[in-house]
């Protein structure tokens, strides 16, 4: 799905794929490799930012190119990573994964108050 969305955006831009790769600072044929493999979360966010679309749009999870939420780059990266990890899971596995992530966030928040962890 990613490559199909990229193809649409590239065509709409009126630029060549090679020109876009140069502007992004990517080696030649980088975007073409996404026919067969997924980019890193960092690259996914860079591409979304370049085309001014959401990561969800690139991944085909959203019909509209822009998501109205005002997320920081760090939040967007975390959401992108979360979604990529869940991609090949069954619905039951996704429910379990969501609960595990929620538990990890609670644990991480609790650790913020323990200064002994952060002192080195």
Secondary structure, 3 states (H helix, E strand, C coil): CHHHHHHHHHHHHCCCHHHHHHHHCCCCCCHHHHHCCCCCHHHHHHHHHHHCCCHHHHCCCCCCCCCCCCCCHHHHHHHHHHHHHHCCCCHHHHHHHHHHHHHHHHHHHHHCCCHHHHCC
